[in-house]
Amino acid sequence: MARISAQVVKQLAAYFHRNGYVRRVDAVRRIVDGQLYKKGAEVRLVADTRVELAEIRRLLKQAGFKRARPFTKANQWRQPLYGVEEVARFLKLVGKPKKRVKK
């Protein structure tokens, strides 16, 4: 794997810590529900505009991530990364997500 520039890491971290989020695999549910449980590990980066989405996708490509198809939700763009290995590598690169306070 080629070395990733510090600027790329810094920009990805900024997008992620601004309003990105992680979905982890629920190991207990996977055992209980078996093949009915289809959720996998995922990171989502949120872009407010198409320009921001293009920037996020460019940064992910430079960092060597396999980008999935982006989608819209709540008038914003979501750029997902799928897979346990990709999620782990991304979090190692940009840092763990901050704990969110439930209201």
HELIX and SHEET records of a PDB file:
HELIX    1   1 ALA A    6  ASN A   19  1                                  14    
HELIX    2   2 ALA A   27  ASP A   33  1                                   7    
HELIX    3   3 GLY A   34  LEU A   36  5                                   3    
HELIX    4   4 ARG A   50  GLN A   62  1                                  13    
HELIX    5   5 VAL A   84  VAL A   94  1                                  11    
SHEET    1   A 4 TYR A  21  ARG A  23  0                                        
SHEET    2   A 4 GLU A  42  ALA A  47 -1                                        
SHEET    3   A 4 GLN A  76  TYR A  82 -1                                        
SHEET    4   A 4 PHE A  71  LYS A  73 -1                                        
END                                                                             
